[in-house]
Each structure stands twice: as structure tokens, then as C-alpha cells.
Amino acid sequence: MAKQRVVIVGGGSGGDAAAFMLRKKGFDGEVTILSADNDRPYDRPYLSKEFLRGEVDLPKVYLHPEGDYSKQAIELRLDTQVTGGSLIDHQLTLASGSHVDFDVLVLSLGGTPRRLPGVPEAENVFTLRSLRDSSALKQSLQHSKRLLLVGAGFIGAEVGASARTLGKEVLMVEAAPVPLSRALGDEVGRVYASIHRDHGVDVRTGTTVKEWHVDRNRVTGVTLSDGKREEVDMVLLAVGIDPNLELPKALNLPIEGPGVPADEALKAADGVYVAGDIALHHHPLLGRAIATSIAAGSSTPYAKIPYFWSDQYDVSLEYRGNASGEDHAVWRGDRDGLHFSVFYLRDGLVDAVLSMNDKDGGEAGAKLIESRQKVDANALSDSKVDLAELVPAAKSG
């Protein structure tokens, strides 16, 4: 029997993890990564923080030394754009006109930063998604005084914190009345905004850019919706991303809203798996789940709790689970001292926890999420109650 060939489209952390996990799980067929990026897979969180500030060198940013790919018999093809193909023929079409055959296909395509209508294509207007983007942003920051951030989400805020750490002035413009309110609720959003204000960021909420002022292909200032003109010498657009769905559409995969629906094993169709920003699944999709399903030859559900982290100034923020700002938020800890956790409850169940400088609260919250049992909100908010005692109580129901 001929050995299978797994082709992974996308050179981000999800696709990279799938490739290496396949080898760890004993898969002995061919593994190929097709990446449109010019750089081998890298650790994206560095791009808005340590690498941008010059605290880590380039080798630290990469997920693996270059030689690891050949050692694991993983073919890594960079600067390779996949434009289409056929699932029936098990073949992909490249921008070069050539074709790549596959037995199993993994799509880990990521997303593209949004650009707002009317934003000029000026040389000092940036988005941040790739290592190349971060390098350009880093170079521009060295020669700039005042950065305009459009959007107060995590990427914008991390870049803002990095810029302040480097001694730059930062103007943060956010259209919503409270940053991150849809995801984390108004109270957390106000704390979040106050952290940046306390560190010298000029945060303008409920505000948009009304007019861009450009001179010789450079933005020199903006007029805001409140009528004020502000001078800036570089701009970062950080208003979210759009999933890259062009290839799934070309392959005639089903599309629902912002992504490709997948089952519990991350399978979108026979022999086709999806991961990351394009995937519709109740948990973020990680390479480990895909590799387990392929190597085992059967569908393996993956229920790892969603997790992300963000370091800004001296604040360490961790978020576990999946909730919205409309859920019941239960606070625990010292809000003013920025050492607390917020548990998001729906029907008495903990669906998510945000912890700020509170690792123990976040880890206990993860166990409460996993328990899927109702929790007493009063006990949860009482710092005198040991969270460890609530976990077994929740599990026992």
C-alpha cells in the first residue's frame, strides 16, 4: 500500500504544529507545508511585543531551527501561493501554474488584517500579521515620535504598550464607547483602558478618524470625529482580521458566515481538515487534534479549552474559555491593584475566565470550565473561599 501524503496549506503555528505532531504520532507518510510566507513558521505573539521592542533576536522568533524540518522529513515550501484545486482529483493548483497532489489536506490559512474604507495606502500606515509586518513596524518606530493606533483590541494594545515602553507617544482611537466590551464586558473594558491611560496612552473612545491628512505619501495627521486635528507620524490599523476563505471557496467547501464548519475531529470534508481563523468550531482548532485524527485513521474529538495571553507593561492577562460580555461576570480579587480574575457565567456554568496578574485564578477557572457543573457565584467572588475547594464541589455536582 502506498504511503499517504499530507499537504498542509498555511505556515502558521497551527499548520506547523500539525506537521510535527504527525511525526510524533508515528505517521510515516509524506508531509508537505505550503506557506505563502517568506519566513519559516514563527511564534506570532512575539511580533507585537518582545521582537518589536528589540528584546529578542530573530532566531528566537522561529518555532523551530531550520534543520528540524529536514530531520523530521517535513517538506517546507515557502513563498508558495495556493490558488485553487480539486478535492475530487486530490490536487492543488499553485500561483506558478504547477500542481501538488495530496491524500489528506489540512487548511490552516489564517486571516488578513482589515483595512477601513478611506484609509490611504501611505508608506507609514501599517497592519500587523506577519514577521515582515513586524520588522517594518519596528524600523518605523525607531524613527517616529507619535503613533496612531486605530482600534483598541489586543494587537493594537500590545503594540501601544510596546511603543510606550520605547518612549513613543501613542494616540489610541476606538470607535466603541468601551474597549473590548463585546468580548469582556464594560467593566473589564474600562479597567483595560485605564491601564493604558495610566501609562501615558491618549485613549479616545467613541471616536473615529474623519479625515486623513497626507503629504508626499505619508500620513502627517488626522481629523477625528470630535473635530480635533492630531499630528502623527505613523499609523497602525488594528481593527481585526478577516479569515482567508478564498481557497476553501475555490475548493467548493461549505462556508458558513466567517468560516468553514468542522466536526469535533476538525474535519470539514472527507480527507480535509481545517484549523485556525477559518474554522468554525466551539474551540480553537490546534494542530495536535488534526494530527491525532490523521495518524490514528479515525475521528478524534479535541476539547482543549481556548486560551490566549497578553502581556502589556507590568500586566499579565490570560483568558481561558469562550464567552461574551453579555454573560454574568463574577469578579474576584483586587480590581484596583490589578490582581483579579473575572469568571463569565451562563446559567450558572463557568464558560470563561479572564485573569489579570492572577495565575492561580486562571488555572482554577479552567478546571471549573471543564467541570461543566454549576458554581455558586457568591462563593466564587469571595476571596476567603479557596478556589480549589470549589473545583471538586463543582465536579461532584
Contacts in CASP RR format, 6 or more apart in sequence:
PFRMAT RR
TARGET T0000
AUTHOR 0000-0000-0000
METHOD contacts of the structure
MODEL  1
MAKQRVVIVGGGSGGDAAAFMLRKKGFDGEVTILSADNDRPYDRPYLSKE
FLRGEVDLPKVYLHPEGDYSKQAIELRLDTQVTGGSLIDHQLTLASGSHV
DFDVLVLSLGGTPRRLPGVPEAENVFTLRSLRDSSALKQSLQHSKRLLLV
GAGFIGAEVGASARTLGKEVLMVEAAPVPLSRALGDEVGRVYASIHRDHG
VDVRTGTTVKEWHVDRNRVTGVTLSDGKREEVDMVLLAVGIDPNLELPKA
LNLPIEGPGVPADEALKAADGVYVAGDIALHHHPLLGRAIATSIAAGSST
PYAKIPYFWSDQYDVSLEYRGNASGEDHAVWRGDRDGLHFSVFYLRDGLV
DAVLSMNDKDGGEAGAKLIESRQKVDANALSDSKVDLAELVPAAKSG
3 28 0 8 1.000
3 29 0 8 1.000
3 30 0 8 1.000
4 27 0 8 1.000
4 29 0 8 1.000
4 30 0 8 1.000
4 103 0 8 1.000
4 104 0 8 1.000
5 29 0 8 1.000
5 30 0 8 1.000
5 31 0 8 1.000
5 32 0 8 1.000
5 101 0 8 1.000
5 102 0 8 1.000
5 103 0 8 1.000
5 104 0 8 1.000
6 19 0 8 1.000
6 22 0 8 1.000
6 27 0 8 1.000
6 29 0 8 1.000
6 30 0 8 1.000
6 31 0 8 1.000
6 32 0 8 1.000
6 102 0 8 1.000
6 103 0 8 1.000
6 104 0 8 1.000
6 105 0 8 1.000
6 106 0 8 1.000
6 294 0 8 1.000
7 32 0 8 1.000
7 34 0 8 1.000
7 92 0 8 1.000
7 100 0 8 1.000
7 101 0 8 1.000
7 102 0 8 1.000
7 104 0 8 1.000
7 105 0 8 1.000
7 106 0 8 1.000
8 15 0 8 1.000
8 18 0 8 1.000
8 19 0 8 1.000
8 31 0 8 1.000
8 32 0 8 1.000
8 33 0 8 1.000
8 34 0 8 1.000
8 106 0 8 1.000
8 108 0 8 1.000
9 34 0 8 1.000
9 82 0 8 1.000
9 92 0 8 1.000
9 105 0 8 1.000
9 106 0 8 1.000
9 107 0 8 1.000
9 108 0 8 1.000
9 109 0 8 1.000
9 247 0 8 1.000
10 33 0 8 1.000
10 34 0 8 1.000
10 35 0 8 1.000
10 36 0 8 1.000
10 37 0 8 1.000
10 107 0 8 1.000
10 108 0 8 1.000
10 109 0 8 1.000
10 110 0 8 1.000
11 33 0 8 1.000
11 34 0 8 1.000
11 35 0 8 1.000
11 36 0 8 1.000
11 37 0 8 1.000
11 41 0 8 1.000
11 108 0 8 1.000
12 35 0 8 1.000
12 37 0 8 1.000
12 41 0 8 1.000
12 42 0 8 1.000
12 44 0 8 1.000
12 108 0 8 1.000
12 110 0 8 1.000
13 41 0 8 1.000
13 43 0 8 1.000
13 44 0 8 1.000
13 63 0 8 1.000
14 108 0 8 1.000
14 275 0 8 1.000
14 276 0 8 1.000
14 285 0 8 1.000
14 286 0 8 1.000
14 287 0 8 1.000
15 33 0 8 1.000
15 41 0 8 1.000
15 106 0 8 1.000
15 108 0 8 1.000
15 275 0 8 1.000
15 287 0 8 1.000
16 33 0 8 1.000
16 41 0 8 1.000
16 63 0 8 1.000
16 64 0 8 1.000
17 286 0 8 1.000
17 287 0 8 1.000
17 288 0 8 1.000
17 291 0 8 1.000
18 106 0 8 1.000
18 108 0 8 1.000
18 273 0 8 1.000
18 275 0 8 1.000
18 287 0 8 1.000
18 288 0 8 1.000
18 290 0 8 1.000
18 291 0 8 1.000
19 31 0 8 1.000
19 33 0 8 1.000
19 72 0 8 1.000
19 74 0 8 1.000
19 291 0 8 1.000
20 64 0 8 1.000
20 68 0 8 1.000
20 72 0 8 1.000
20 74 0 8 1.000
21 287 0 8 1.000
21 288 0 8 1.000
21 290 0 8 1.000
21 291 0 8 1.000
21 292 0 8 1.000
21 295 0 8 1.000
22 31 0 8 1.000
22 291 0 8 1.000
22 294 0 8 1.000
22 295 0 8 1.000
23 31 0 8 1.000
23 72 0 8 1.000
23 73 0 8 1.000
23 74 0 8 1.000
24 291 0 8 1.000
25 291 0 8 1.000
25 292 0 8 1.000
25 294 0 8 1.000
25 295 0 8 1.000
25 296 0 8 1.000
26 295 0 8 1.000
27 291 0 8 1.000
27 294 0 8 1.000
27 295 0 8 1.000
30 73 0 8 1.000
30 75 0 8 1.000
31 72 0 8 1.000
31 73 0 8 1.000
31 74 0 8 1.000
31 75 0 8 1.000
32 74 0 8 1.000
32 75 0 8 1.000
32 76 0 8 1.000
32 77 0 8 1.000
32 100 0 8 1.000
32 102 0 8 1.000
33 41 0 8 1.000
33 74 0 8 1.000
33 75 0 8 1.000
33 76 0 8 1.000
33 77 0 8 1.000
34 77 0 8 1.000
34 80 0 8 1.000
34 82 0 8 1.000
34 92 0 8 1.000
34 94 0 8 1.000
34 100 0 8 1.000
35 41 0 8 1.000
35 76 0 8 1.000
35 77 0 8 1.000
35 78 0 8 1.000
35 79 0 8 1.000
35 80 0 8 1.000
36 79 0 8 1.000
36 80 0 8 1.000
36 81 0 8 1.000
36 82 0 8 1.000
37 78 0 8 1.000
37 79 0 8 1.000
37 130 0 8 1.000
37 131 0 8 1.000
37 132 0 8 1.000
38 78 0 8 1.000
38 79 0 8 1.000
38 132 0 8 1.000
39 62 0 8 1.000
39 78 0 8 1.000
39 130 0 8 1.000
39 131 0 8 1.000
39 132 0 8 1.000
40 62 0 8 1.000
40 63 0 8 1.000
40 64 0 8 1.000
40 66 0 8 1.000
40 69 0 8 1.000
40 76 0 8 1.000
40 78 0 8 1.000
41 62 0 8 1.000
41 63 0 8 1.000
41 64 0 8 1.000
42 61 0 8 1.000
42 62 0 8 1.000
42 63 0 8 1.000
42 131 0 8 1.000
43 61 0 8 1.000
43 62 0 8 1.000
43 63 0 8 1.000
45 309 0 8 1.000
46 52 0 8 1.000
46 56 0 8 1.000
46 60 0 8 1.000
46 61 0 8 1.000
46 134 0 8 1.000
47 61 0 8 1.000
47 128 0 8 1.000
47 130 0 8 1.000
47 131 0 8 1.000
47 133 0 8 1.000
47 134 0 8 1.000
48 128 0 8 1.000
48 134 0 8 1.000
48 155 0 8 1.000
48 156 0 8 1.000
48 158 0 8 1.000
48 159 0 8 1.000
48 162 0 8 1.000
49 158 0 8 1.000
49 161 0 8 1.000
49 162 0 8 1.000
49 311 0 8 1.000
50 56 0 8 1.000
50 60 0 8 1.000
51 58 0 8 1.000
51 60 0 8 1.000
51 61 0 8 1.000
51 131 0 8 1.000
51 134 0 8 1.000
51 138 0 8 1.000
52 134 0 8 1.000
52 137 0 8 1.000
52 138 0 8 1.000
52 141 0 8 1.000
52 159 0 8 1.000
52 162 0 8 1.000
53 162 0 8 1.000
53 165 0 8 1.000
53 166 0 8 1.000
54 138 0 8 1.000
59 65 0 8 1.000
61 131 0 8 1.000
68 74 0 8 1.000
69 75 0 8 1.000
69 76 0 8 1.000
80 94 0 8 1.000
80 95 0 8 1.000
80 96 0 8 1.000
81 94 0 8 1.000
81 95 0 8 1.000
82 92 0 8 1.000
82 93 0 8 1.000
82 94 0 8 1.000
82 95 0 8 1.000
82 100 0 8 1.000
82 247 0 8 1.000
83 93 0 8 1.000
83 94 0 8 1.000
83 95 0 8 1.000
83 247 0 8 1.000
83 250 0 8 1.000
84 92 0 8 1.000
84 93 0 8 1.000
84 247 0 8 1.000
84 250 0 8 1.000
84 251 0 8 1.000
85 91 0 8 1.000
85 92 0 8 1.000
85 93 0 8 1.000
85 99 0 8 1.000
85 250 0 8 1.000
85 251 0 8 1.000
86 251 0 8 1.000
87 105 0 8 1.000
87 251 0 8 1.000
87 252 0 8 1.000
87 253 0 8 1.000
87 269 0 8 1.000
87 270 0 8 1.000
87 272 0 8 1.000
90 101 0 8 1.000
90 102 0 8 1.000
90 103 0 8 1.000
90 105 0 8 1.000
91 99 0 8 1.000
91 100 0 8 1.000
91 101 0 8 1.000
91 102 0 8 1.000
92 99 0 8 1.000
92 100 0 8 1.000
92 101 0 8 1.000
92 102 0 8 1.000
92 105 0 8 1.000
93 99 0 8 1.000
94 100 0 8 1.000
103 271 0 8 1.000
104 271 0 8 1.000
104 272 0 8 1.000
104 273 0 8 1.000
104 294 0 8 1.000
105 271 0 8 1.000
105 272 0 8 1.000
105 273 0 8 1.000
106 272 0 8 1.000
106 273 0 8 1.000
106 274 0 8 1.000
106 275 0 8 1.000
106 290 0 8 1.000
106 294 0 8 1.000
107 247 0 8 1.000
107 248 0 8 1.000
107 260 0 8 1.000
107 268 0 8 1.000
107 272 0 8 1.000
107 273 0 8 1.000
107 274 0 8 1.000
107 275 0 8 1.000
107 278 0 8 1.000
108 274 0 8 1.000
108 275 0 8 1.000
108 276 0 8 1.000
108 278 0 8 1.000
108 287 0 8 1.000
109 243 0 8 1.000
109 244 0 8 1.000
109 245 0 8 1.000
109 247 0 8 1.000
109 248 0 8 1.000
109 276 0 8 1.000
109 277 0 8 1.000
109 278 0 8 1.000
110 241 0 8 1.000
110 243 0 8 1.000
110 244 0 8 1.000
110 276 0 8 1.000
110 277 0 8 1.000
110 278 0 8 1.000
111 129 0 8 1.000
111 241 0 8 1.000
111 242 0 8 1.000
111 243 0 8 1.000
111 244 0 8 1.000
111 277 0 8 1.000
111 278 0 8 1.000
112 129 0 8 1.000
112 241 0 8 1.000
112 242 0 8 1.000
112 244 0 8 1.000
113 127 0 8 1.000
113 128 0 8 1.000
113 129 0 8 1.000
113 237 0 8 1.000
113 238 0 8 1.000
113 239 0 8 1.000
113 240 0 8 1.000
113 241 0 8 1.000
114 237 0 8 1.000
114 239 0 8 1.000
114 240 0 8 1.000
114 241 0 8 1.000
114 242 0 8 1.000
115 127 0 8 1.000
115 237 0 8 1.000
116 150 0 8 1.000
116 209 0 8 1.000
116 237 0 8 1.000
116 239 0 8 1.000
118 212 0 8 1.000
119 125 0 8 1.000
119 150 0 8 1.000
119 209 0 8 1.000
119 212 0 8 1.000
119 237 0 8 1.000
120 212 0 8 1.000
120 214 0 8 1.000
120 219 0 8 1.000
122 214 0 8 1.000
122 217 0 8 1.000
122 218 0 8 1.000
122 219 0 8 1.000
122 235 0 8 1.000
123 217 0 8 1.000
123 218 0 8 1.000
124 140 0 8 1.000
124 144 0 8 1.000
124 218 0 8 1.000
124 219 0 8 1.000
124 233 0 8 1.000
124 234 0 8 1.000
124 235 0 8 1.000
125 219 0 8 1.000
125 234 0 8 1.000
125 235 0 8 1.000
125 237 0 8 1.000
126 133 0 8 1.000
126 136 0 8 1.000
126 137 0 8 1.000
126 140 0 8 1.000
126 234 0 8 1.000
126 235 0 8 1.000
126 236 0 8 1.000
126 237 0 8 1.000
127 133 0 8 1.000
127 236 0 8 1.000
127 237 0 8 1.000
127 238 0 8 1.000
128 134 0 8 1.000
128 137 0 8 1.000
128 155 0 8 1.000
128 156 0 8 1.000
128 159 0 8 1.000
128 236 0 8 1.000
128 238 0 8 1.000
129 241 0 8 1.000
137 159 0 8 1.000
137 236 0 8 1.000
140 234 0 8 1.000
141 147 0 8 1.000
141 163 0 8 1.000
141 166 0 8 1.000
141 168 0 8 1.000
141 234 0 8 1.000
144 168 0 8 1.000
144 233 0 8 1.000
144 234 0 8 1.000
145 168 0 8 1.000
145 169 0 8 1.000
145 233 0 8 1.000
146 168 0 8 1.000
146 169 0 8 1.000
146 170 0 8 1.000
146 171 0 8 1.000
146 231 0 8 1.000
146 232 0 8 1.000
146 233 0 8 1.000
146 234 0 8 1.000
147 159 0 8 1.000
147 160 0 8 1.000
147 163 0 8 1.000
147 168 0 8 1.000
147 169 0 8 1.000
147 170 0 8 1.000
147 171 0 8 1.000
147 232 0 8 1.000
147 233 0 8 1.000
147 234 0 8 1.000
147 235 0 8 1.000
147 236 0 8 1.000
148 171 0 8 1.000
148 173 0 8 1.000
148 219 0 8 1.000
148 221 0 8 1.000
148 222 0 8 1.000
148 230 0 8 1.000
148 232 0 8 1.000
148 234 0 8 1.000
148 235 0 8 1.000
148 236 0 8 1.000
149 156 0 8 1.000
149 157 0 8 1.000
149 159 0 8 1.000
149 160 0 8 1.000
149 170 0 8 1.000
149 171 0 8 1.000
149 172 0 8 1.000
149 173 0 8 1.000
149 235 0 8 1.000
149 236 0 8 1.000
149 238 0 8 1.000
150 173 0 8 1.000
150 209 0 8 1.000
150 235 0 8 1.000
150 236 0 8 1.000
150 237 0 8 1.000
150 238 0 8 1.000
150 239 0 8 1.000
151 172 0 8 1.000
151 173 0 8 1.000
151 174 0 8 1.000
151 175 0 8 1.000
151 237 0 8 1.000
151 238 0 8 1.000
151 239 0 8 1.000
152 172 0 8 1.000
152 173 0 8 1.000
152 174 0 8 1.000
152 176 0 8 1.000
152 179 0 8 1.000
152 180 0 8 1.000
152 192 0 8 1.000
152 193 0 8 1.000
152 196 0 8 1.000
152 203 0 8 1.000
152 205 0 8 1.000
152 238 0 8 1.000
153 174 0 8 1.000
153 179 0 8 1.000
153 180 0 8 1.000
153 238 0 8 1.000
153 240 0 8 1.000
154 180 0 8 1.000
154 308 0 8 1.000
154 310 0 8 1.000
155 238 0 8 1.000
155 240 0 8 1.000
156 172 0 8 1.000
156 236 0 8 1.000
156 238 0 8 1.000
157 172 0 8 1.000
157 179 0 8 1.000
157 192 0 8 1.000
157 196 0 8 1.000
157 310 0 8 1.000
157 312 0 8 1.000
158 310 0 8 1.000
158 311 0 8 1.000
158 312 0 8 1.000
159 236 0 8 1.000
159 238 0 8 1.000
160 170 0 8 1.000
160 172 0 8 1.000
160 196 0 8 1.000
160 201 0 8 1.000
161 196 0 8 1.000
161 199 0 8 1.000
161 312 0 8 1.000
161 313 0 8 1.000
163 170 0 8 1.000
164 170 0 8 1.000
164 199 0 8 1.000
164 200 0 8 1.000
164 201 0 8 1.000
164 313 0 8 1.000
165 313 0 8 1.000
169 202 0 8 1.000
170 196 0 8 1.000
170 200 0 8 1.000
170 201 0 8 1.000
170 202 0 8 1.000
171 201 0 8 1.000
171 202 0 8 1.000
171 204 0 8 1.000
171 230 0 8 1.000
171 232 0 8 1.000
172 196 0 8 1.000
172 201 0 8 1.000
172 202 0 8 1.000
172 203 0 8 1.000
172 204 0 8 1.000
173 204 0 8 1.000
173 207 0 8 1.000
173 208 0 8 1.000
173 209 0 8 1.000
173 224 0 8 1.000
174 203 0 8 1.000
174 204 0 8 1.000
174 205 0 8 1.000
174 206 0 8 1.000
174 207 0 8 1.000
175 206 0 8 1.000
175 207 0 8 1.000
175 208 0 8 1.000
176 182 0 8 1.000
176 205 0 8 1.000
176 206 0 8 1.000
177 205 0 8 1.000
177 206 0 8 1.000
178 185 0 8 1.000
178 186 0 8 1.000
178 189 0 8 1.000
178 190 0 8 1.000
178 193 0 8 1.000
178 205 0 8 1.000
179 189 0 8 1.000
179 192 0 8 1.000
179 193 0 8 1.000
179 203 0 8 1.000
179 205 0 8 1.000
180 188 0 8 1.000
180 189 0 8 1.000
180 192 0 8 1.000
181 189 0 8 1.000
181 325 0 8 1.000
182 324 0 8 1.000
182 325 0 8 1.000
183 324 0 8 1.000
183 325 0 8 1.000
184 192 0 8 1.000
184 325 0 8 1.000
184 342 0 8 1.000
184 354 0 8 1.000
185 324 0 8 1.000
185 325 0 8 1.000
185 326 0 8 1.000
185 329 0 8 1.000
186 325 0 8 1.000
187 329 0 8 1.000
187 331 0 8 1.000
187 342 0 8 1.000
188 329 0 8 1.000
188 342 0 8 1.000
188 354 0 8 1.000
191 335 0 8 1.000
191 338 0 8 1.000
191 356 0 8 1.000
193 203 0 8 1.000
193 205 0 8 1.000
195 312 0 8 1.000
195 313 0 8 1.000
195 315 0 8 1.000
195 338 0 8 1.000
196 203 0 8 1.000
196 312 0 8 1.000
197 203 0 8 1.000
199 313 0 8 1.000
204 224 0 8 1.000
204 226 0 8 1.000
206 225 0 8 1.000
207 224 0 8 1.000
207 225 0 8 1.000
207 226 0 8 1.000
208 224 0 8 1.000
208 225 0 8 1.000
209 222 0 8 1.000
209 223 0 8 1.000
209 224 0 8 1.000
209 225 0 8 1.000
210 222 0 8 1.000
210 223 0 8 1.000
210 224 0 8 1.000
210 225 0 8 1.000
210 227 0 8 1.000
211 222 0 8 1.000
211 223 0 8 1.000
212 219 0 8 1.000
212 221 0 8 1.000
212 222 0 8 1.000
213 219 0 8 1.000
213 220 0 8 1.000
213 221 0 8 1.000
213 222 0 8 1.000
213 223 0 8 1.000
213 229 0 8 1.000
214 220 0 8 1.000
218 233 0 8 1.000
219 232 0 8 1.000
219 233 0 8 1.000
219 234 0 8 1.000
219 235 0 8 1.000
220 231 0 8 1.000
220 232 0 8 1.000
220 233 0 8 1.000
221 229 0 8 1.000
221 230 0 8 1.000
221 231 0 8 1.000
221 232 0 8 1.000
222 229 0 8 1.000
222 230 0 8 1.000
222 232 0 8 1.000
223 229 0 8 1.000
223 230 0 8 1.000
224 230 0 8 1.000
241 277 0 8 1.000
242 258 0 8 1.000
243 258 0 8 1.000
243 259 0 8 1.000
243 277 0 8 1.000
243 278 0 8 1.000
244 277 0 8 1.000
244 278 0 8 1.000
245 255 0 8 1.000
245 259 0 8 1.000
245 260 0 8 1.000
245 278 0 8 1.000
248 255 0 8 1.000
248 259 0 8 1.000
248 260 0 8 1.000
248 268 0 8 1.000
248 274 0 8 1.000
248 278 0 8 1.000
249 255 0 8 1.000
251 272 0 8 1.000
253 260 0 8 1.000
253 268 0 8 1.000
253 269 0 8 1.000
253 272 0 8 1.000
253 274 0 8 1.000
254 260 0 8 1.000
254 261 0 8 1.000
254 268 0 8 1.000
254 269 0 8 1.000
256 280 0 8 1.000
257 280 0 8 1.000
258 280 0 8 1.000
259 278 0 8 1.000
259 279 0 8 1.000
259 280 0 8 1.000
260 268 0 8 1.000
260 274 0 8 1.000
260 278 0 8 1.000
260 279 0 8 1.000
260 280 0 8 1.000
261 268 0 8 1.000
261 280 0 8 1.000
261 281 0 8 1.000
262 268 0 8 1.000
262 273 0 8 1.000
262 274 0 8 1.000
262 279 0 8 1.000
262 280 0 8 1.000
262 281 0 8 1.000
262 285 0 8 1.000
263 299 0 8 1.000
264 281 0 8 1.000
264 299 0 8 1.000
264 301 0 8 1.000
264 302 0 8 1.000
264 303 0 8 1.000
265 273 0 8 1.000
265 289 0 8 1.000
265 293 0 8 1.000
265 299 0 8 1.000
265 300 0 8 1.000
265 301 0 8 1.000
265 302 0 8 1.000
266 273 0 8 1.000
266 274 0 8 1.000
266 275 0 8 1.000
266 279 0 8 1.000
266 281 0 8 1.000
266 285 0 8 1.000
266 289 0 8 1.000
266 290 0 8 1.000
266 293 0 8 1.000
266 302 0 8 1.000
267 273 0 8 1.000
267 293 0 8 1.000
267 299 0 8 1.000
268 274 0 8 1.000
268 279 0 8 1.000
273 290 0 8 1.000
273 293 0 8 1.000
273 294 0 8 1.000
274 285 0 8 1.000
275 285 0 8 1.000
275 286 0 8 1.000
275 287 0 8 1.000
275 290 0 8 1.000
276 284 0 8 1.000
276 285 0 8 1.000
279 285 0 8 1.000
282 322 0 8 1.000
283 302 0 8 1.000
283 303 0 8 1.000
283 304 0 8 1.000
283 305 0 8 1.000
283 306 0 8 1.000
283 322 0 8 1.000
284 304 0 8 1.000
284 306 0 8 1.000
285 302 0 8 1.000
286 302 0 8 1.000
286 304 0 8 1.000
288 302 0 8 1.000
288 304 0 8 1.000
289 300 0 8 1.000
289 302 0 8 1.000
289 304 0 8 1.000
292 300 0 8 1.000
292 302 0 8 1.000
293 299 0 8 1.000
293 300 0 8 1.000
305 320 0 8 1.000
305 321 0 8 1.000
305 366 0 8 1.000
305 369 0 8 1.000
305 370 0 8 1.000
306 319 0 8 1.000
306 320 0 8 1.000
306 321 0 8 1.000
306 322 0 8 1.000
307 318 0 8 1.000
307 319 0 8 1.000
307 320 0 8 1.000
307 321 0 8 1.000
307 366 0 8 1.000
308 318 0 8 1.000
308 319 0 8 1.000
309 316 0 8 1.000
309 317 0 8 1.000
309 318 0 8 1.000
309 319 0 8 1.000
310 317 0 8 1.000
310 319 0 8 1.000
311 317 0 8 1.000
315 338 0 8 1.000
315 356 0 8 1.000
315 357 0 8 1.000
316 356 0 8 1.000
316 357 0 8 1.000
316 359 0 8 1.000
317 354 0 8 1.000
317 355 0 8 1.000
317 356 0 8 1.000
318 354 0 8 1.000
318 355 0 8 1.000
318 359 0 8 1.000
318 362 0 8 1.000
319 352 0 8 1.000
319 353 0 8 1.000
319 354 0 8 1.000
319 355 0 8 1.000
320 352 0 8 1.000
320 353 0 8 1.000
320 355 0 8 1.000
320 362 0 8 1.000
320 365 0 8 1.000
320 366 0 8 1.000
320 369 0 8 1.000
321 351 0 8 1.000
321 352 0 8 1.000
321 353 0 8 1.000
321 366 0 8 1.000
321 369 0 8 1.000
322 351 0 8 1.000
322 352 0 8 1.000
323 344 0 8 1.000
323 346 0 8 1.000
323 351 0 8 1.000
323 352 0 8 1.000
324 344 0 8 1.000
325 344 0 8 1.000
327 344 0 8 1.000
327 345 0 8 1.000
327 346 0 8 1.000
327 351 0 8 1.000
327 352 0 8 1.000
328 344 0 8 1.000
328 345 0 8 1.000
328 346 0 8 1.000
328 348 0 8 1.000
328 377 0 8 1.000
329 342 0 8 1.000
329 343 0 8 1.000
329 344 0 8 1.000
329 345 0 8 1.000
330 342 0 8 1.000
330 343 0 8 1.000
330 344 0 8 1.000
330 345 0 8 1.000
330 377 0 8 1.000
330 380 0 8 1.000
330 381 0 8 1.000
331 340 0 8 1.000
331 341 0 8 1.000
331 342 0 8 1.000
331 381 0 8 1.000
332 340 0 8 1.000
332 341 0 8 1.000
332 342 0 8 1.000
332 343 0 8 1.000
332 361 0 8 1.000
332 380 0 8 1.000
332 381 0 8 1.000
332 382 0 8 1.000
332 383 0 8 1.000
333 339 0 8 1.000
333 340 0 8 1.000
333 341 0 8 1.000
333 358 0 8 1.000
333 383 0 8 1.000
334 340 0 8 1.000
338 356 0 8 1.000
338 357 0 8 1.000
339 356 0 8 1.000
339 357 0 8 1.000
339 358 0 8 1.000
340 355 0 8 1.000
340 356 0 8 1.000
340 357 0 8 1.000
340 358 0 8 1.000
341 353 0 8 1.000
341 354 0 8 1.000
341 355 0 8 1.000
341 356 0 8 1.000
341 358 0 8 1.000
341 361 0 8 1.000
341 362 0 8 1.000
341 365 0 8 1.000
342 353 0 8 1.000
342 354 0 8 1.000
342 355 0 8 1.000
343 350 0 8 1.000
343 352 0 8 1.000
343 353 0 8 1.000
343 365 0 8 1.000
343 368 0 8 1.000
343 375 0 8 1.000
343 380 0 8 1.000
344 350 0 8 1.000
344 351 0 8 1.000
344 352 0 8 1.000
344 353 0 8 1.000
344 354 0 8 1.000
345 351 0 8 1.000
345 375 0 8 1.000
345 377 0 8 1.000
347 374 0 8 1.000
348 374 0 8 1.000
348 375 0 8 1.000
348 377 0 8 1.000
349 372 0 8 1.000
349 373 0 8 1.000
349 374 0 8 1.000
349 375 0 8 1.000
350 365 0 8 1.000
350 368 0 8 1.000
350 369 0 8 1.000
350 371 0 8 1.000
350 375 0 8 1.000
350 380 0 8 1.000
351 369 0 8 1.000
352 369 0 8 1.000
353 361 0 8 1.000
353 362 0 8 1.000
353 365 0 8 1.000
353 366 0 8 1.000
353 368 0 8 1.000
353 369 0 8 1.000
355 361 0 8 1.000
355 362 0 8 1.000
360 387 0 8 1.000
361 387 0 8 1.000
364 387 0 8 1.000
364 388 0 8 1.000
364 390 0 8 1.000
364 391 0 8 1.000
365 387 0 8 1.000
367 391 0 8 1.000
367 394 0 8 1.000
368 375 0 8 1.000
368 390 0 8 1.000
368 391 0 8 1.000
368 394 0 8 1.000
371 391 0 8 1.000
371 394 0 8 1.000
371 395 0 8 1.000
373 394 0 8 1.000
373 395 0 8 1.000
373 396 0 8 1.000
373 397 0 8 1.000
374 394 0 8 1.000
374 397 0 8 1.000
375 390 0 8 1.000
375 394 0 8 1.000
376 390 0 8 1.000
379 385 0 8 1.000
379 390 0 8 1.000
380 387 0 8 1.000
380 390 0 8 1.000
END
